[in-house]
């Protein structure tokens, strides 16, 4: 397996760990309640969106800036990365998320940190309803990622990082009222570990993974099909050979932030 011997691959794994740690540290930090009253939905939504845009811009050329197991799983289904890379990315994301949450827990006064931004279902929202909301939130998010970072597009205008950040913000504007807005199993996993509260936690894995999977299948097989044979897809999933352009720099005009297969 070529990835085991690739410095670029291990650099990408570290980038996923490091960027996810920053994402969770700052993201959960936006949810801290320094004054009485409900969570400021505008602050949290814009904060998460701006933060993701910055991190995609910062490490997108290194790892693809997934920072989210649902995004990585979606790229696996689209045969755009190997199974080994998928496993290592998700492990790095989860470890990074817990590390970021742990640092936030340590620097925040107990009276402020509360449940550390733990995702919970809103009163009156059932488990099935919450799962459905998470599916739709993540579906639109991953669909946006696939569309804005597709190197087959001609005449792409704008920044993929900013557009992806907007998509995350839109999800928060809607989802906070239903589920607290997970959209990212790593983001939901970290506060659950630190607070030892896993009540209905599976909703924040099942929903995003299904949503990401639907987005990948719809985009890659219906909206903008990739003409690859089954043998080609299997070779990519097995990590049988490195990409043709490994080590070559892409033109600056291409939206390559999440092009994992180019690493």
C-alpha angles and dihedrals in degrees: 000000000000095000093068089064096041118105088195090058095053090044088055092050090052090048090056091050095046097043093046090051090055092043093055095040094054096030095055088041089065089061096055113117109225092165134033119272140061125318114282100244093191093053094047095045096047092039094056092045096049091044094053092046090054094048094046088053091046102049105011092104091050105047107354089260097251095155087170131080090215091058092047091048090050091053089049091055089049089054091238096128138022126265090243092054089048093054094045093047093051092047090050091047093051093046091046092049093051091047092051093047091047092054091048090049090053097049098041122083113246092240090058106038096061108167091348095247094305112181111241134167115258116248108277095021110117127216093254092047092049092050091050091050091051090050093054094042092053094040093061091042097052092040088056091049093050093047099045096045098043106123090202090073116103124211095015109179125199137017119309090203093057094045092050089050090052090052091054090048091052090052091052094048088059105027102049090073093053110032106356084260112272105174086153124063092203092055090050094042097056100061090040089059095045094047095035090229114134098160108149087347092143089069088069091054103038096044098050094041092052092044092050092047093051091049092050094048094044094048099040098040106027115018100036110359121206111225100224129139121235091251091055092050092049091049090054093047091050092047088233095158139009120256115271095244099047111150094014119116118236121229111274093237095063119096095236102150096118101025096128095168091066093066 
